Amino acid sequence: MKKELFHVFIVKYAEIGIKGRNRYLFEDALVERIRGALDRCSGSFSIRKTPGRIYVECQGAFDFDEVTDCLGKIFGIVGICPVLAVEDQGQQALRETVVSYFREMYGDAALTFKVNARRNRKNYPLNSMEVNADLGEALLDALPNLKVDVHHPQILLEVEIRDLIYIYSEILPGPGGMPVGTGGKAMLLLSGGIDSPVAGWMIAKRGVTIDAVYFHAPPYTSDRAKQKVVDLARLISVYTGPIRLHVINFTAIQLAIYEKCPHDELTIIMRRWMMRIAEKLALESGAQGLVTGESIGQVASQTMASLMATNAVCTIPVYRPCIALDK
């Protein structure tokens, strides 16, 4: 990809597009998430929202890879399209621009292609089908190694005729989902394993803001273990936004349980106390549920009976995104 060609990105979303009258709330939340992410990038950016499209316009010098990496971690985005944006200077100028774009991007490679034009500006003199045919003809005349394939093209050339004309043929994937902040708030029980960070990532992908709680039991758990949890929270915060991490010293409770409770039920009882504490923190912070990384049958404390026993101490919902996933 000739990265130096591009100073504008079209941000595509999917599920937001099927919302009703409140759709603008989700679009505005996504714009704010984009603005926050780009604040961490070098360069100056303008974000513009139109019906069905969000544009990121880069002003001056910027790092292409840094920008696309930031956008690729924002929930709600399904595609990032680096576009060549040009003024409408007539159909002949557009033919020349499209040929130049294709040559810059793909050289003289033998490829199949299809032109897909969208004429959102209805005063344009040609309709979408006529634009397709005209630009396809220009490409075939200028680049003899190309062939048209309308069913399974190697290159789908998109041309959107709006206030400007936007030309693109590459779509970089985004994570999908919904913008964080549109789905409420939850408290994640975070440990040093893989399951709970994945659960946090999955629930945040549905637009949920997350805080987290970690139960630390020195000297039975080390400072290194605590640091691993801090590092995991920092890692997933790239996707979820800032996470407030509560570190709870659990040693005294753990020793009391060990001293006074049946040893074959220690794990369940400790888990129940963790859920109680997590729920208290959740209610104090305005969270509407707990999130864990539990999966049915993964260990003895995650059987159906055990999960029911830990749920019994909670008065708010417990969400388990990984419940049916393999280890």
C-alpha positions as CSV (number, residue, x, y, z in Angstrom):
1,M,0.0,0.0,0.0
2,K,1.3,3.5,-0.9
3,K,0.7,5.0,2.5
4,E,1.8,8.5,1.4
5,L,-1.2,8.8,-0.9
6,F,-3.6,9.0,2.0
7,H,-4.6,11.8,4.3
8,V,-8.2,10.9,4.9
9,F,-9.8,7.8,6.4
10,I,-13.4,6.6,6.2
11,V,-14.4,4.9,9.4
12,K,-17.1,2.2,8.9
13,Y,-19.4,0.9,11.5
14,A,-22.0,-1.9,11.2
15,E,-24.3,-2.6,14.1
16,I,-24.8,1.1,14.9
17,G,-26.3,1.5,11.5
18,I,-29.4,-0.5,12.4
19,K,-30.2,1.7,15.4
20,G,-33.3,3.8,15.2
21,R,-33.9,7.3,16.4
22,N,-31.1,7.1,19.0
23,R,-28.5,6.2,16.4
24,Y,-26.9,9.6,16.7
25,L,-26.0,8.8,20.3
26,F,-24.0,5.8,19.3
27,E,-22.4,7.7,16.4
28,D,-21.4,10.6,18.8
29,A,-20.0,8.1,21.3
30,L,-17.9,6.5,18.5
31,V,-16.7,10.0,17.4
32,E,-15.6,10.7,21.0
33,R,-13.8,7.4,21.3
34,I,-12.0,8.2,18.0
35,R,-11.1,11.6,19.2
36,G,-9.7,10.3,22.5
37,A,-7.6,7.6,20.7
38,L,-6.2,10.1,18.2
39,D,-5.2,12.5,21.0
40,R,-2.4,9.9,21.7
41,C,-1.1,10.0,18.2
42,S,1.3,12.5,16.7
43,G,-0.2,14.9,14.3
44,S,-3.4,17.0,14.0
45,F,-6.8,15.4,13.1
46,S,-10.3,16.6,12.2
47,I,-13.2,14.2,12.7
48,R,-16.3,14.8,10.7
49,K,-19.6,12.9,10.9
50,T,-22.1,12.6,8.0
51,P,-25.0,10.2,7.6
52,G,-23.6,6.7,7.5
53,R,-19.9,7.8,7.5
54,I,-17.3,9.2,9.9
55,Y,-14.2,10.8,8.3
56,V,-10.8,11.3,9.9
57,E,-8.9,14.0,8.1
58,C,-5.2,14.2,8.9
59,Q,-3.7,17.7,8.8
60,G,0.0,18.0,8.3
61,A,2.5,15.3,9.1
62,F,1.3,12.1,10.7
63,D,2.2,8.4,11.2
64,F,0.0,6.2,9.0
65,D,0.7,3.0,11.0
66,E,0.2,4.7,14.3
67,V,-3.2,6.1,13.2
68,T,-4.5,2.9,11.8
69,D,-3.3,1.0,14.8
70,C,-5.2,3.3,17.1
71,L,-8.4,3.2,15.1
72,G,-8.1,-0.6,14.8
73,K,-8.5,-0.9,18.6
74,I,-11.8,1.1,18.9
75,F,-14.9,-0.9,19.6
76,G,-17.7,0.0,17.1
77,I,-15.4,0.3,14.1
78,V,-15.6,-2.6,11.6
79,G,-13.4,-1.1,8.9
80,I,-10.8,1.7,8.3
81,C,-10.6,2.8,4.7
82,P,-7.6,4.9,3.7
83,V,-9.1,7.1,0.9
84,L,-7.8,9.4,-1.8
85,A,-10.1,12.5,-1.5
86,V,-10.3,14.7,-4.5
87,E,-12.4,17.7,-5.7
88,D,-14.9,17.1,-8.5
89,Q,-13.2,18.5,-11.6
90,G,-15.3,16.6,-14.1
91,Q,-15.5,13.0,-15.3
92,Q,-12.3,13.1,-17.4
93,A,-10.3,14.3,-14.5
94,L,-11.8,11.5,-12.4
95,R,-10.8,8.9,-15.0
96,E,-7.2,10.1,-14.9
97,T,-7.2,10.2,-11.1
98,V,-8.5,6.6,-10.8
99,V,-6.0,5.3,-13.3
100,S,-3.2,7.1,-11.4
101,Y,-4.5,5.7,-8.1
102,F,-4.6,2.2,-9.4
103,R,-1.1,2.4,-11.0
104,E,0.3,3.8,-7.7
105,M,-1.3,1.1,-5.6
106,Y,-0.8,-2.0,-7.8
107,G,1.6,-1.1,-10.6
108,D,1.2,-3.2,-13.7
109,A,0.2,-6.4,-11.8
110,A,-2.2,-8.8,-13.5
111,L,-5.3,-8.5,-11.4
112,T,-9.1,-8.8,-11.6
113,F,-11.1,-5.8,-10.5
114,K,-14.5,-4.3,-10.2
115,V,-15.6,-0.6,-9.8
116,N,-18.3,0.1,-7.3
117,A,-19.4,3.7,-7.5
118,R,-21.9,5.3,-5.2
119,R,-23.4,8.6,-6.3
120,N,-24.7,10.2,-3.1
121,R,-24.7,13.6,-4.8
122,K,-27.6,13.3,-7.2
123,N,-26.6,16.3,-9.3
124,Y,-23.6,14.4,-10.6
125,P,-24.1,14.1,-14.4
126,L,-23.6,10.3,-14.6
127,N,-25.5,7.7,-12.5
128,S,-23.7,5.0,-10.6
129,M,-23.8,2.4,-13.3
130,E,-22.5,4.9,-15.9
131,V,-19.6,5.8,-13.6
132,N,-18.8,2.1,-13.1
133,A,-18.7,1.5,-16.8
134,D,-16.7,4.7,-17.6
135,L,-14.0,4.2,-14.9
136,G,-13.7,0.5,-15.8
137,E,-13.1,1.4,-19.4
138,A,-10.5,3.9,-18.4
139,L,-8.6,1.3,-16.3
140,L,-8.8,-1.4,-19.0
141,D,-7.4,1.1,-21.6
142,A,-4.6,2.3,-19.4
143,L,-3.6,-1.0,-17.7
144,P,-3.9,-3.9,-20.2
145,N,-3.0,-6.5,-17.5
146,L,-6.3,-5.9,-15.7
147,K,-9.5,-8.0,-16.2
148,V,-13.0,-7.3,-15.0
149,D,-14.5,-9.8,-12.6
150,V,-17.9,-8.6,-11.2
151,H,-18.4,-11.6,-8.9
152,H,-15.1,-12.3,-7.2
153,P,-12.6,-9.5,-8.0
154,Q,-9.2,-9.4,-6.4
155,I,-9.5,-5.6,-6.2
156,L,-12.8,-3.9,-5.4
157,L,-12.4,-0.2,-6.3
158,E,-14.8,2.0,-4.3
159,V,-15.7,5.4,-5.6
160,E,-18.0,7.5,-3.4
161,I,-19.3,10.7,-5.0
162,R,-20.2,13.0,-2.1
163,D,-19.1,16.6,-1.2
164,L,-15.7,15.3,-2.4
165,I,-15.0,12.2,-4.4
166,Y,-13.5,9.4,-2.2
167,I,-11.5,6.6,-3.9
168,Y,-10.3,3.5,-2.0
169,S,-9.7,-0.2,-2.5
170,E,-8.3,-1.3,0.9
171,I,-10.3,-1.8,4.1
172,L,-8.3,-2.4,7.3
173,P,-10.3,-4.5,9.9
174,G,-11.6,-3.1,13.1
175,P,-12.8,-5.1,16.2
176,G,-16.5,-4.4,15.6
177,G,-19.0,-4.3,18.6
178,M,-20.3,-1.1,20.1
179,P,-18.6,2.1,21.4
180,V,-17.5,1.8,25.0
181,G,-19.7,3.9,27.2
182,T,-23.0,3.0,25.4
183,G,-23.8,-0.2,27.4
184,G,-23.5,0.7,31.0
185,K,-20.8,-0.2,33.5
186,A,-19.5,-3.4,35.1
187,M,-16.9,-4.6,37.6
188,L,-14.5,-7.2,36.3
189,L,-12.9,-9.7,38.7
190,L,-9.4,-9.7,37.2
191,S,-6.8,-12.3,37.9
192,G,-3.4,-13.1,36.3
193,G,-4.8,-15.8,34.0
194,I,-6.1,-15.4,30.4
195,D,-9.8,-15.9,31.1
196,S,-10.7,-12.8,33.0
197,P,-8.9,-10.3,30.6
198,V,-10.7,-12.0,27.7
199,A,-14.0,-11.7,29.5
200,G,-13.3,-8.0,30.2
201,W,-12.4,-7.5,26.5
202,M,-15.6,-9.3,25.4
203,I,-18.0,-7.3,27.6
204,A,-16.3,-4.0,26.7
205,K,-16.8,-4.9,23.1
206,R,-20.6,-4.6,23.7
207,G,-20.1,-1.0,24.8
208,V,-19.7,-1.6,28.6
209,T,-17.3,0.5,30.6
210,I,-15.3,-1.6,33.0
211,D,-13.6,-1.2,36.3
212,A,-11.6,-4.1,37.8
213,V,-10.8,-5.7,41.2
214,Y,-7.9,-8.0,42.0
215,F,-7.6,-10.0,45.2
216,H,-4.0,-10.0,46.5
217,A,-3.0,-12.4,49.3
218,P,0.7,-11.7,50.3
219,P,2.8,-13.6,51.0
220,Y,0.9,-16.4,49.3
221,T,0.7,-14.3,46.1
222,S,3.8,-12.3,45.1
223,D,4.2,-8.7,44.1
224,R,5.2,-10.1,40.7
225,A,1.7,-11.7,40.4
226,K,0.1,-8.3,41.3
227,Q,2.3,-6.5,38.7
228,K,1.1,-9.1,36.1
229,V,-2.5,-8.1,36.8
230,V,-1.6,-4.4,36.6
231,D,0.0,-5.1,33.2
232,L,-3.0,-7.0,32.0
233,A,-5.3,-4.1,33.0
234,R,-3.1,-1.7,31.1
235,L,-3.1,-4.0,28.1
236,I,-6.9,-4.3,27.8
237,S,-7.4,-0.6,28.6
238,V,-6.0,0.2,25.1
239,Y,-9.3,-1.2,23.9
240,T,-11.7,-0.4,26.8
241,G,-10.4,3.0,27.8
242,P,-9.1,3.8,31.3
243,I,-9.7,1.1,34.0
244,R,-9.8,1.8,37.7
245,L,-8.2,-1.2,39.3
246,H,-9.0,-2.0,42.9
247,V,-6.4,-4.1,44.7
248,I,-7.9,-5.9,47.7
249,N,-5.7,-7.4,50.4
250,F,-7.4,-10.8,50.9
251,T,-4.9,-12.5,53.2
252,A,-6.8,-12.1,56.5
253,I,-10.0,-13.3,55.0
254,Q,-8.2,-16.3,53.4
255,L,-6.6,-17.3,56.7
256,A,-9.9,-17.0,58.6
257,I,-11.7,-19.2,56.0
258,Y,-8.9,-21.7,56.2
259,E,-9.1,-21.8,60.0
260,K,-12.9,-22.0,60.4
261,C,-14.3,-23.6,57.3
262,P,-14.4,-27.2,55.9
263,H,-11.3,-27.7,53.8
264,D,-13.2,-29.3,50.9
265,E,-15.2,-26.1,50.5
266,L,-12.5,-23.6,50.9
267,T,-12.4,-22.5,47.2
268,I,-16.1,-22.0,47.0
269,I,-16.2,-20.0,50.3
270,M,-13.3,-17.8,49.2
271,R,-15.0,-17.2,45.9
272,R,-18.2,-16.2,47.6
273,W,-16.4,-13.6,49.7
274,M,-14.6,-12.3,46.6
275,M,-18.0,-11.9,44.9
276,R,-19.4,-10.1,47.9
277,I,-16.6,-7.6,48.0
278,A,-16.6,-7.1,44.3
279,E,-20.4,-6.4,44.4
280,K,-19.9,-3.8,47.2
281,L,-17.2,-2.0,45.0
282,A,-19.5,-2.3,42.0
283,L,-22.4,-0.6,43.8
284,E,-20.2,2.1,45.1
285,S,-18.9,2.9,41.6
286,G,-22.2,2.8,39.9
287,A,-21.6,-0.5,38.1
288,Q,-24.6,-2.6,37.1
289,G,-23.1,-6.1,37.2
290,L,-20.0,-8.2,37.8
291,V,-17.9,-9.9,35.1
292,T,-15.9,-13.0,35.5
293,G,-13.9,-15.3,33.2
294,E,-15.5,-18.5,34.4
295,S,-16.2,-21.3,32.0
296,I,-18.5,-24.3,32.8
297,G,-16.5,-27.3,34.0
298,Q,-13.0,-25.7,33.6
299,V,-12.1,-26.4,37.2
300,A,-14.0,-27.8,40.2
301,S,-15.1,-24.3,41.4
302,Q,-16.7,-23.7,38.0
303,T,-19.3,-26.5,37.8
304,M,-22.9,-25.5,37.5
305,A,-23.5,-26.2,41.2
306,S,-20.4,-24.1,42.2
307,L,-21.5,-21.2,40.0
308,M,-24.9,-21.3,41.5
309,A,-23.4,-21.2,45.0
310,T,-21.2,-18.1,44.2
311,N,-24.2,-16.4,42.4
312,A,-26.3,-16.8,45.5
313,V,-24.4,-14.1,47.4
314,C,-24.9,-11.5,44.7
315,T,-27.8,-9.2,44.3
316,I,-26.7,-7.8,40.9
317,P,-26.2,-9.7,37.7
318,V,-23.0,-11.7,37.1
319,Y,-21.9,-11.8,33.4
320,R,-19.7,-14.6,32.2
321,P,-18.8,-14.0,28.5
322,C,-16.5,-17.0,28.4
323,I,-19.1,-19.4,29.9
324,A,-19.2,-21.8,26.9
325,L,-15.7,-21.4,25.6
326,D,-12.9,-24.0,25.8
327,K,-9.9,-23.2,27.8
